[in-house]
């Protein structure tokens, strides 16, 4: 039986005004893949991630999520999704974790986690709560479930945000620089949760500057430069001297 | 001090309290609904609707409420379309005219207050809602409106207090609410000081209750911004 790609992206292009941020990016993620997206700031990696769940609308290209293509209409050189209902559905299958957590400030941690399952997936409240509590246990903040986001440290908020995304039972998890807004001593607790998810076989696409994560946890490293994929390969290939000169120069900044 | 007169005045004025409360309640509810419609038009992105909402807000915030009330009460009847329409039996009632003009006016102010609340909602929280598949009315109902309302609440309680005081204007279009009854009493007794003092006390007590209630609501809705409860501290 042929494996269906969890995520398949073909030739994505995106411009802001005259500035072309993505110049034709293609990427496939199979079940259980953990892909690290590396690149200097401005290389387009966050924009690429945001195009996948349509927080930005790509000007051109194709996106499949779990075998379902996102239908786009092109008119007057602009493109937009054909069906908002499909966009909502696709987004519910992609768990997004943001750099600055983006928890809903007026809801407790538990309310944040059950919101999607109850109101988007229309699951029974009692089931949603039971699953949310298990997820909060898993990310290590079960004791904070009745606290509000503002009462938590950055690391705890990000773990809550991961639980919120997982509660939707997504096909693919997208991480947009999940540790970049954290104090250094809080990075480890978030990376530990992400490593555990990777080991469970979660399909993950991670925009990150954490070289240790890219090297030790992901099974593929993609290096972006100027809106294109400069080079990609297994961590061993990339970090073992196989990357492009630009990639070697890039990781040189991290002292690896 | 003539306590017998004061207490009998108080009793007379309190008899008009239900009318003041009815004016207040009806205009706040009607004005609130109208404000929601205006905010939707103003922020919805359609240039015609948004232009209409802007013009509406400008007109009703920019002209005196008393003149608006006179225009509704004395003015509308001059138009045959209205005078001979099925609406006339309602629009000839002073109470309906007063509520209508109070509601139309507060809708303009409230719409701007709500819009300020919406603008204060972090786009990141909206984005997070979109990212789990929320959109349209669900997103407004579950995320946008609850956060925006919390931001708007302090300014909105001021508007509500202003409305309570504005009901006094209805006396000028012959609605017998507290101020109207007070004036009638003065024209009979010529005891301006005592009667208006009693009326002022009634408004003060009403607004005290309203402000306490709004304060309680605000306290209840802002738990997420208060210090960490002891029980949650590690």
Interface residues (C-beta under 8 A of the other chain):
Chain A: X53 X55 X84 X87 X88 X89 X90 X91 X92 X94 X96 X98 X100 X102 X103 X104 X105 X106 X107 X108 X115 X116 X119 X120 X143 X144 X146 X147 X148 X149 X150 X151 X161 X164 X165 X168
Chain B: X122 X124 X125 X127 X128 X129 X130 X131 X132 X133 X134 X135 X136 X138 X142 X143 X146 X147 X150 X221 X223 X224 X225 X228 X232 X234
